[in-house]
Amino acid sequence: MVDDIDAAVARAVAAGAKVEQPARTANWGKLAMLADPFGHGVCWCSSSGGGTTNSQQALRSPASRS
């Protein structure tokens, strides 16, 4: 999960990754598929808010553990 998928893809490409599928928007956020310089597949996603983001914040929050 990345905050800014477009910036993350641009950094990865600058470091030698290849875009296999450009970032596309879904109702839950964005998804991009890349391959590292050795050919290993990588999927990155970003959330548009809601369930996934809220769940992650709750897991990190000390108040949610009591």
PDB file of N, CA, C and O in Angstrom:
ATOM      1  N   MET A   1       0.855  -1.159   0.000  1.00  0.00           N
ATOM      2  CA  MET A   1       0.000   0.000   0.000  1.00  0.00           C
ATOM      3  C   MET A   1       0.905   1.227   0.000  1.00  0.00           C
ATOM      4  O   MET A   1       1.790   1.350   0.847  1.00  0.00           O
ATOM      5  N   VAL A   2       0.688   2.116  -0.931  1.00  0.00           N
ATOM      6  CA  VAL A   2       1.442   3.369  -1.021  1.00  0.00           C
ATOM      7  C   VAL A   2       0.458   4.533  -0.998  1.00  0.00           C
ATOM      8  O   VAL A   2      -0.694   4.392  -1.408  1.00  0.00           O
ATOM      9  N   ASP A   3       0.923   5.688  -0.515  1.00  0.00           N
ATOM     10  CA  ASP A   3       0.049   6.862  -0.445  1.00  0.00           C
ATOM     11  C   ASP A   3      -0.173   7.492  -1.815  1.00  0.00           C
ATOM     12  O   ASP A   3      -1.294   7.877  -2.147  1.00  0.00           O
ATOM     13  N   ASP A   4       0.889   7.599  -2.612  1.00  0.00           N
ATOM     14  CA  ASP A   4       0.804   8.232  -3.934  1.00  0.00           C
ATOM     15  C   ASP A   4       1.330   7.239  -4.964  1.00  0.00           C
ATOM     16  O   ASP A   4       2.533   7.166  -5.213  1.00  0.00           O
ATOM     17  N   ILE A   5       0.432   6.489  -5.549  1.00  0.00           N
ATOM     18  CA  ILE A   5       0.835   5.409  -6.454  1.00  0.00           C
ATOM     19  C   ILE A   5       1.542   5.932  -7.705  1.00  0.00           C
ATOM     20  O   ILE A   5       2.472   5.294  -8.197  1.00  0.00           O
ATOM     21  N   ASP A   6       1.116   7.074  -8.221  1.00  0.00           N
ATOM     22  CA  ASP A   6       1.750   7.612  -9.427  1.00  0.00           C
ATOM     23  C   ASP A   6       3.207   7.992  -9.158  1.00  0.00           C
ATOM     24  O   ASP A   6       4.079   7.730  -9.986  1.00  0.00           O
ATOM     25  N   ALA A   7       3.470   8.605  -8.006  1.00  0.00           N
ATOM     26  CA  ALA A   7       4.841   8.965  -7.640  1.00  0.00           C
ATOM     27  C   ALA A   7       5.675   7.712  -7.383  1.00  0.00           C
ATOM     28  O   ALA A   7       6.843   7.656  -7.768  1.00  0.00           O
ATOM     29  N   ALA A   8       5.085   6.712  -6.737  1.00  0.00           N
ATOM     30  CA  ALA A   8       5.799   5.463  -6.452  1.00  0.00           C
ATOM     31  C   ALA A   8       6.173   4.742  -7.747  1.00  0.00           C
ATOM     32  O   ALA A   8       7.280   4.216  -7.866  1.00  0.00           O
ATOM     33  N   VAL A   9       5.268   4.715  -8.705  1.00  0.00           N
ATOM     34  CA  VAL A   9       5.552   4.081 -10.000  1.00  0.00           C
ATOM     35  C   VAL A   9       6.669   4.839 -10.714  1.00  0.00           C
ATOM     36  O   VAL A   9       7.570   4.222 -11.281  1.00  0.00           O
ATOM     37  N   ALA A  10       6.616   6.161 -10.690  1.00  0.00           N
ATOM     38  CA  ALA A  10       7.649   6.961 -11.354  1.00  0.00           C
ATOM     39  C   ALA A  10       9.023   6.696 -10.731  1.00  0.00           C
ATOM     40  O   ALA A  10      10.013   6.583 -11.455  1.00  0.00           O
ATOM     41  N   ARG A  11       9.096   6.596  -9.393  1.00  0.00           N
ATOM     42  CA  ARG A  11      10.371   6.298  -8.729  1.00  0.00           C
ATOM     43  C   ARG A  11      10.866   4.903  -9.092  1.00  0.00           C
ATOM     44  O   ARG A  11      12.060   4.701  -9.316  1.00  0.00           O
ATOM     45  N   ALA A  12       9.951   3.947  -9.149  1.00  0.00           N
ATOM     46  CA  ALA A  12      10.335   2.575  -9.482  1.00  0.00           C
ATOM     47  C   ALA A  12      10.868   2.490 -10.913  1.00  0.00           C
ATOM     48  O   ALA A  12      11.872   1.824 -11.166  1.00  0.00           O
ATOM     49  N   VAL A  13      10.206   3.156 -11.830  1.00  0.00           N
ATOM     50  CA  VAL A  13      10.645   3.152 -13.234  1.00  0.00           C
ATOM     51  C   VAL A  13      12.024   3.811 -13.350  1.00  0.00           C
ATOM     52  O   VAL A  13      12.883   3.339 -14.094  1.00  0.00           O
ATOM     53  N   ALA A  14      12.223   4.895 -12.614  1.00  0.00           N
ATOM     54  CA  ALA A  14      13.528   5.570 -12.634  1.00  0.00           C
ATOM     55  C   ALA A  14      14.627   4.660 -12.090  1.00  0.00           C
ATOM     56  O   ALA A  14      15.795   4.808 -12.451  1.00  0.00           O
ATOM     57  N   ALA A  15      14.255   3.719 -11.221  1.00  0.00           N
ATOM     58  CA  ALA A  15      15.218   2.782 -10.635  1.00  0.00           C
ATOM     59  C   ALA A  15      15.365   1.498 -11.454  1.00  0.00           C
ATOM     60  O   ALA A  15      16.124   0.607 -11.070  1.00  0.00           O
ATOM     61  N   GLY A  16      14.644   1.392 -12.582  1.00  0.00           N
ATOM     62  CA  GLY A  16      14.816   0.237 -13.459  1.00  0.00           C
ATOM     63  C   GLY A  16      13.630  -0.705 -13.576  1.00  0.00           C
ATOM     64  O   GLY A  16      13.707  -1.690 -14.311  1.00  0.00           O
ATOM     65  N   ALA A  17      12.535  -0.434 -12.874  1.00  0.00           N
ATOM     66  CA  ALA A  17      11.346  -1.294 -12.985  1.00  0.00           C
ATOM     67  C   ALA A  17      10.662  -1.063 -14.334  1.00  0.00           C
ATOM     68  O   ALA A  17      10.851  -0.027 -14.972  1.00  0.00           O
ATOM     69  N   LYS A  18       9.873  -2.037 -14.748  1.00  0.00           N
ATOM     70  CA  LYS A  18       9.090  -1.926 -15.986  1.00  0.00           C
ATOM     71  C   LYS A  18       7.612  -1.984 -15.623  1.00  0.00           C
ATOM     72  O   LYS A  18       7.189  -2.825 -14.830  1.00  0.00           O
ATOM     73  N   VAL A  19       6.840  -1.092 -16.207  1.00  0.00           N
ATOM     74  CA  VAL A  19       5.394  -1.083 -15.970  1.00  0.00           C
ATOM     75  C   VAL A  19       4.764  -2.190 -16.805  1.00  0.00           C
ATOM     76  O   VAL A  19       4.886  -2.198 -18.030  1.00  0.00           O
ATOM     77  N   GLU A  20       4.098  -3.115 -16.144  1.00  0.00           N
ATOM     78  CA  GLU A  20       3.379  -4.179 -16.857  1.00  0.00           C
ATOM     79  C   GLU A  20       1.925  -3.782 -17.075  1.00  0.00           C
ATOM     80  O   GLU A  20       1.309  -4.171 -18.067  1.00  0.00           O
ATOM     81  N   GLN A  21       1.383  -3.008 -16.145  1.00  0.00           N
ATOM     82  CA  GLN A  21       0.020  -2.487 -16.270  1.00  0.00           C
ATOM     83  C   GLN A  21      -0.014  -1.145 -15.550  1.00  0.00           C
ATOM     84  O   GLN A  21       0.186  -1.097 -14.336  1.00  0.00           O
ATOM     85  N   PRO A  22      -0.265  -0.050 -16.274  1.00  0.00           N
ATOM     86  CA  PRO A  22      -0.281   1.270 -15.633  1.00  0.00           C
ATOM     87  C   PRO A  22      -1.323   1.332 -14.515  1.00  0.00           C
ATOM     88  O   PRO A  22      -2.261   0.535 -14.470  1.00  0.00           O
ATOM     89  N   ALA A  23      -1.134   2.294 -13.619  1.00  0.00           N
ATOM     90  CA  ALA A  23      -2.094   2.475 -12.527  1.00  0.00           C
ATOM     91  C   ALA A  23      -3.484   2.698 -13.113  1.00  0.00           C
ATOM     92  O   ALA A  23      -3.676   3.507 -14.021  1.00  0.00           O
ATOM     93  N   ARG A  24      -4.436   1.967 -12.576  1.00  0.00           N
ATOM     94  CA  ARG A  24      -5.821   2.150 -13.011  1.00  0.00           C
ATOM     95  C   ARG A  24      -6.667   2.386 -11.764  1.00  0.00           C
ATOM     96  O   ARG A  24      -6.362   1.892 -10.678  1.00  0.00           O
ATOM     97  N   THR A  25      -7.707   3.133 -11.946  1.00  0.00           N
ATOM     98  CA  THR A  25      -8.569   3.507 -10.834  1.00  0.00           C
ATOM     99  C   THR A  25      -9.741   2.542 -10.719  1.00  0.00           C
ATOM    100  O   THR A  25     -10.383   2.200 -11.712  1.00  0.00           O
ATOM    101  N   ALA A  26     -10.006   2.115  -9.499  1.00  0.00           N
ATOM    102  CA  ALA A  26     -11.170   1.280  -9.179  1.00  0.00           C
ATOM    103  C   ALA A  26     -11.972   2.027  -8.110  1.00  0.00           C
ATOM    104  O   ALA A  26     -11.554   3.088  -7.647  1.00  0.00           O
ATOM    105  N   ASN A  27     -13.105   1.483  -7.726  1.00  0.00           N
ATOM    106  CA  ASN A  27     -13.922   2.178  -6.734  1.00  0.00           C
ATOM    107  C   ASN A  27     -13.271   2.206  -5.357  1.00  0.00           C
ATOM    108  O   ASN A  27     -13.672   3.014  -4.519  1.00  0.00           O
ATOM    109  N   TRP A  28     -12.295   1.366  -5.094  1.00  0.00           N
ATOM    110  CA  TRP A  28     -11.612   1.314  -3.799  1.00  0.00           C
ATOM    111  C   TRP A  28     -10.282   2.045  -3.789  1.00  0.00           C
ATOM    112  O   TRP A  28      -9.729   2.286  -2.716  1.00  0.00           O
ATOM    113  N   GLY A  29      -9.741   2.411  -4.972  1.00  0.00           N
ATOM    114  CA  GLY A  29      -8.452   3.104  -5.050  1.00  0.00           C
ATOM    115  C   GLY A  29      -7.777   2.854  -6.380  1.00  0.00           C
ATOM    116  O   GLY A  29      -8.451   2.774  -7.407  1.00  0.00           O
ATOM    117  N   LYS A  30      -6.443   2.726  -6.386  1.00  0.00           N
ATOM    118  CA  LYS A  30      -5.674   2.504  -7.614  1.00  0.00           C
ATOM    119  C   LYS A  30      -4.787   1.273  -7.470  1.00  0.00           C
ATOM    120  O   LYS A  30      -4.387   0.899  -6.368  1.00  0.00           O
ATOM    121  N   LEU A  31      -4.490   0.651  -8.613  1.00  0.00           N
ATOM    122  CA  LEU A  31      -3.640  -0.531  -8.659  1.00  0.00           C
ATOM    123  C   LEU A  31      -2.697  -0.407  -9.850  1.00  0.00           C
ATOM    124  O   LEU A  31      -3.123  -0.051 -10.949  1.00  0.00           O
ATOM    125  N   ALA A  32      -1.414  -0.701  -9.634  1.00  0.00           N
ATOM    126  CA  ALA A  32      -0.423  -0.723 -10.714  1.00  0.00           C
ATOM    127  C   ALA A  32       0.366  -2.020 -10.607  1.00  0.00           C
ATOM    128  O   ALA A  32       0.619  -2.513  -9.508  1.00  0.00           O
ATOM    129  N   MET A  33       0.751  -2.567 -11.749  1.00  0.00           N
ATOM    130  CA  MET A  33       1.545  -3.795 -11.778  1.00  0.00           C
ATOM    131  C   MET A  33       2.859  -3.506 -12.486  1.00  0.00           C
ATOM    132  O   MET A  33       2.882  -2.961 -13.590  1.00  0.00           O
ATOM    133  N   LEU A  34       3.964  -3.885 -11.823  1.00  0.00           N
ATOM    134  CA  LEU A  34       5.298  -3.639 -12.351  1.00  0.00           C
ATOM    135  C   LEU A  34       6.137  -4.901 -12.266  1.00  0.00           C
ATOM    136  O   LEU A  34       5.740  -5.882 -11.636  1.00  0.00           O
ATOM    137  N   ALA A  35       7.285  -4.870 -12.895  1.00  0.00           N
ATOM    138  CA  ALA A  35       8.282  -5.929 -12.750  1.00  0.00           C
ATOM    139  C   ALA A  35       9.582  -5.250 -12.342  1.00  0.00           C
ATOM    140  O   ALA A  35       9.959  -4.228 -12.915  1.00  0.00           O
ATOM    141  N   ASP A  36      10.268  -5.817 -11.352  1.00  0.00           N
ATOM    142  CA  ASP A  36      11.553  -5.256 -10.950  1.00  0.00           C
ATOM    143  C   ASP A  36      12.593  -5.572 -12.032  1.00  0.00           C
ATOM    144  O   ASP A  36      12.297  -6.312 -12.970  1.00  0.00           O
ATOM    145  N   PRO A  37      13.802  -5.020 -11.913  1.00  0.00           N
ATOM    146  CA  PRO A  37      14.804  -5.243 -12.966  1.00  0.00           C
ATOM    147  C   PRO A  37      15.150  -6.713 -13.199  1.00  0.00           C
ATOM    148  O   PRO A  37      15.737  -7.047 -14.228  1.00  0.00           O
ATOM    149  N   PHE A  38      14.795  -7.604 -12.256  1.00  0.00           N
ATOM    150  CA  PHE A  38      15.074  -9.021 -12.406  1.00  0.00           C
ATOM    151  C   PHE A  38      13.869  -9.802 -12.925  1.00  0.00           C
ATOM    152  O   PHE A  38      13.939 -11.021 -13.084  1.00  0.00           O
ATOM    153  N   GLY A  39      12.759  -9.100 -13.191  1.00  0.00           N
ATOM    154  CA  GLY A  39      11.577  -9.743 -13.738  1.00  0.00           C
ATOM    155  C   GLY A  39      10.546 -10.195 -12.720  1.00  0.00           C
ATOM    156  O   GLY A  39       9.535 -10.792 -13.091  1.00  0.00           O
ATOM    157  N   HIS A  40      10.783  -9.921 -11.435  1.00  0.00           N
ATOM    158  CA  HIS A  40       9.818 -10.299 -10.401  1.00  0.00           C
ATOM    159  C   HIS A  40       8.629  -9.345 -10.415  1.00  0.00           C
ATOM    160  O   HIS A  40       8.808  -8.127 -10.436  1.00  0.00           O
ATOM    161  N   GLY A  41       7.428  -9.888 -10.405  1.00  0.00           N
ATOM    162  CA  GLY A  41       6.224  -9.071 -10.432  1.00  0.00           C
ATOM    163  C   GLY A  41       5.958  -8.377  -9.106  1.00  0.00           C
ATOM    164  O   GLY A  41       6.173  -8.940  -8.033  1.00  0.00           O
ATOM    165  N   VAL A  42       5.490  -7.154  -9.207  1.00  0.00           N
ATOM    166  CA  VAL A  42       5.157  -6.342  -8.042  1.00  0.00           C
ATOM    167  C   VAL A  42       3.818  -5.662  -8.302  1.00  0.00           C
ATOM    168  O   VAL A  42       3.595  -5.114  -9.381  1.00  0.00           O
ATOM    169  N   CYS A  43       2.930  -5.698  -7.317  1.00  0.00           N
ATOM    170  CA  CYS A  43       1.645  -4.989  -7.384  1.00  0.00           C
ATOM    171  C   CYS A  43       1.634  -3.925  -6.310  1.00  0.00           C
ATOM    172  O   CYS A  43       1.934  -4.206  -5.149  1.00  0.00           O
ATOM    173  N   TRP A  44       1.295  -2.727  -6.679  1.00  0.00           N
ATOM    174  CA  TRP A  44       1.139  -1.657  -5.698  1.00  0.00           C
ATOM    175  C   TRP A  44      -0.280  -1.159  -5.762  1.00  0.00           C
ATOM    176  O   TRP A  44      -0.877  -1.087  -6.836  1.00  0.00           O
ATOM    177  N   CYS A  45      -0.817  -0.817  -4.615  1.00  0.00           N
ATOM    178  CA  CYS A  45      -2.161  -0.255  -4.580  1.00  0.00           C
ATOM    179  C   CYS A  45      -2.205   0.917  -3.624  1.00  0.00           C
ATOM    180  O   CYS A  45      -1.383   1.033  -2.715  1.00  0.00           O
ATOM    181  N   SER A  46      -3.169   1.775  -3.844  1.00  0.00           N
ATOM    182  CA  SER A  46      -3.437   2.894  -2.950  1.00  0.00           C
ATOM    183  C   SER A  46      -4.932   2.928  -2.706  1.00  0.00           C
ATOM    184  O   SER A  46      -5.725   2.599  -3.588  1.00  0.00           O
ATOM    185  N   SER A  47      -5.305   3.323  -1.520  1.00  0.00           N
ATOM    186  CA  SER A  47      -6.711   3.346  -1.137  1.00  0.00           C
ATOM    187  C   SER A  47      -7.300   4.728  -1.359  1.00  0.00           C
ATOM    188  O   SER A  47      -6.634   5.741  -1.147  1.00  0.00           O
ATOM    189  N   SER A  48      -8.549   4.759  -1.787  1.00  0.00           N
ATOM    190  CA  SER A  48      -9.243   6.041  -1.940  1.00  0.00           C
ATOM    191  C   SER A  48      -9.927   6.424  -0.637  1.00  0.00           C
ATOM    192  O   SER A  48     -10.656   7.415  -0.587  1.00  0.00           O
ATOM    193  N   GLY A  49      -9.701   5.654   0.412  1.00  0.00           N
ATOM    194  CA  GLY A  49     -10.301   5.913   1.717  1.00  0.00           C
ATOM    195  C   GLY A  49     -11.331   4.853   2.026  1.00  0.00           C
ATOM    196  O   GLY A  49     -11.662   4.020   1.181  1.00  0.00           O
ATOM    197  N   GLY A  50     -11.825   4.891   3.227  1.00  0.00           N
ATOM    198  CA  GLY A  50     -12.836   3.929   3.621  1.00  0.00           C
ATOM    199  C   GLY A  50     -12.255   2.742   4.339  1.00  0.00           C
ATOM    200  O   GLY A  50     -11.328   2.891   5.135  1.00  0.00           O
ATOM    201  N   GLY A  51     -12.782   1.561   4.073  1.00  0.00           N
ATOM    202  CA  GLY A  51     -12.488   0.349   4.825  1.00  0.00           C
ATOM    203  C   GLY A  51     -11.028   0.026   5.038  1.00  0.00           C
ATOM    204  O   GLY A  51     -10.606  -0.133   6.184  1.00  0.00           O
ATOM    205  N   THR A  52     -10.239  -0.077   3.988  1.00  0.00           N
ATOM    206  CA  THR A  52      -8.851  -0.496   4.142  1.00  0.00           C
ATOM    207  C   THR A  52      -8.069   0.509   4.963  1.00  0.00           C
ATOM    208  O   THR A  52      -7.377   0.130   5.908  1.00  0.00           O
ATOM    209  N   THR A  53      -8.168   1.784   4.619  1.00  0.00           N
ATOM    210  CA  THR A  53      -7.426   2.807   5.338  1.00  0.00           C
ATOM    211  C   THR A  53      -7.873   2.879   6.785  1.00  0.00           C
ATOM    212  O   THR A  53      -7.035   2.954   7.683  1.00  0.00           O
ATOM    213  N   ASN A  54      -9.160   2.859   7.030  1.00  0.00           N
ATOM    214  CA  ASN A  54      -9.663   2.933   8.393  1.00  0.00           C
ATOM    215  C   ASN A  54      -9.221   1.723   9.204  1.00  0.00           C
ATOM    216  O   ASN A  54      -8.887   1.867  10.380  1.00  0.00           O
ATOM    217  N   SER A  55      -9.210   0.551   8.616  1.00  0.00           N
ATOM    218  CA  SER A  55      -8.775  -0.655   9.315  1.00  0.00           C
ATOM    219  C   SER A  55      -7.306  -0.566   9.675  1.00  0.00           C
ATOM    220  O   SER A  55      -6.919  -0.941  10.783  1.00  0.00           O
ATOM    221  N   GLN A  56      -6.484  -0.080   8.767  1.00  0.00           N
ATOM    222  CA  GLN A  56      -5.060   0.044   9.050  1.00  0.00           C
ATOM    223  C   GLN A  56      -4.816   1.045  10.163  1.00  0.00           C
ATOM    224  O   GLN A  56      -3.980   0.806  11.034  1.00  0.00           O
ATOM    225  N   GLN A  57      -5.533   2.165  10.150  1.00  0.00           N
ATOM    226  CA  GLN A  57      -5.367   3.162  11.200  1.00  0.00           C
ATOM    227  C   GLN A  57      -5.797   2.596  12.542  1.00  0.00           C
ATOM    228  O   GLN A  57      -5.148   2.862  13.554  1.00  0.00           O
ATOM    229  N   ALA A  58      -6.856   1.836  12.577  1.00  0.00           N
ATOM    230  CA  ALA A  58      -7.328   1.250  13.827  1.00  0.00           C
ATOM    231  C   ALA A  58      -6.303   0.266  14.383  1.00  0.00           C
ATOM    232  O   ALA A  58      -6.106   0.202  15.597  1.00  0.00           O
ATOM    233  N   LEU A  59      -5.647  -0.504  13.510  1.00  0.00           N
ATOM    234  CA  LEU A  59      -4.649  -1.456  13.970  1.00  0.00           C
ATOM    235  C   LEU A  59      -3.431  -0.758  14.562  1.00  0.00           C
ATOM    236  O   LEU A  59      -2.789  -1.285  15.471  1.00  0.00           O
ATOM    237  N   ARG A  60      -3.113   0.427  14.047  1.00  0.00           N
ATOM    238  CA  ARG A  60      -1.945   1.169  14.534  1.00  0.00           C
ATOM    239  C   ARG A  60      -2.266   1.968  15.795  1.00  0.00           C
ATOM    240  O   ARG A  60      -1.351   2.308  16.544  1.00  0.00           O
ATOM    241  N   SER A  61      -3.511   2.269  16.044  1.00  0.00           N
ATOM    242  CA  SER A  61      -3.896   3.134  17.147  1.00  0.00           C
ATOM    243  C   SER A  61      -3.855   2.392  18.484  1.00  0.00           C
ATOM    244  O   SER A  61      -4.498   1.352  18.628  1.00  0.00           O
ATOM    245  N   PRO A  62      -3.102   2.916  19.474  1.00  0.00           N
ATOM    246  CA  PRO A  62      -3.072   2.281  20.797  1.00  0.00           C
ATOM    247  C   PRO A  62      -4.458   2.204  21.436  1.00  0.00           C
ATOM    248  O   PRO A  62      -4.743   1.257  22.170  1.00  0.00           O
ATOM    249  N   ALA A  63      -5.313   3.175  21.172  1.00  0.00           N
ATOM    250  CA  ALA A  63      -6.653   3.177  21.752  1.00  0.00           C
ATOM    251  C   ALA A  63      -7.479   1.982  21.278  1.00  0.00           C
ATOM    252  O   ALA A  63      -8.365   1.510  21.991  1.00  0.00           O
ATOM    253  N   SER A  64      -7.184   1.499  20.077  1.00  0.00           N
ATOM    254  CA  SER A  64      -7.963   0.385  19.528  1.00  0.00           C
ATOM    255  C   SER A  64      -7.589  -0.944  20.162  1.00  0.00           C
ATOM    256  O   SER A  64      -8.294  -1.937  19.981  1.00  0.00           O
ATOM    257  N   ARG A  65      -6.471  -0.977  20.915  1.00  0.00           N
ATOM    258  CA  ARG A  65      -6.013  -2.216  21.528  1.00  0.00           C
ATOM    259  C   ARG A  65      -6.563  -2.421  22.946  1.00  0.00           C
ATOM    260  O   ARG A  65      -6.359  -3.482  23.537  1.00  0.00           O
ATOM    261  N   SER A  66      -7.253  -1.423  23.491  1.00  0.00           N
ATOM    262  CA  SER A  66      -7.729  -1.565  24.864  1.00  0.00           C
ATOM    263  C   SER A  66      -9.113  -2.119  24.955  1.00  0.00           C
ATOM    264  O   SER A  66      -9.638  -2.290  26.055  1.00  0.00           O
TER     265      SER A  66
END
